[in-house]
Amino acid sequence: MRTLPNCQHHTIARFFNRQDAEDHLRMLHRFMPKAVFEIVFEPPEQTSIRCQPNP
């Protein structure tokens, strides 16, 4: 996520694991060294499992 003025943000990419996100962050810093980026994780979606009684 790129941090912008006035508490705004912009999602750059989404990754399934931290290592991929950190690798991408290093690449972004090479091309835009003065830009501010953050790695943010979304909590996993909870799936509700409904048990249906047997008749």
Stockholm file with secondary structure:
# STOCKHOLM 1.0

chainA/1-55         MRTLPNCQHHTIARFFNRQDAEDHLRMLHRFMPKAVFEIVFEPPEQTSIRCQPNP
#=GR chainA/1-55 SS CEEETTTEEECCCCCSSHHHHHHHHHHHHHHCTTCCBCCCCCCCCCCCCCCCCCC
#=GC SS_cons        CEEETTTEEECCCCCSSHHHHHHHHHHHHHHCTTCCBCCCCCCCCCCCCCCCCCC
//
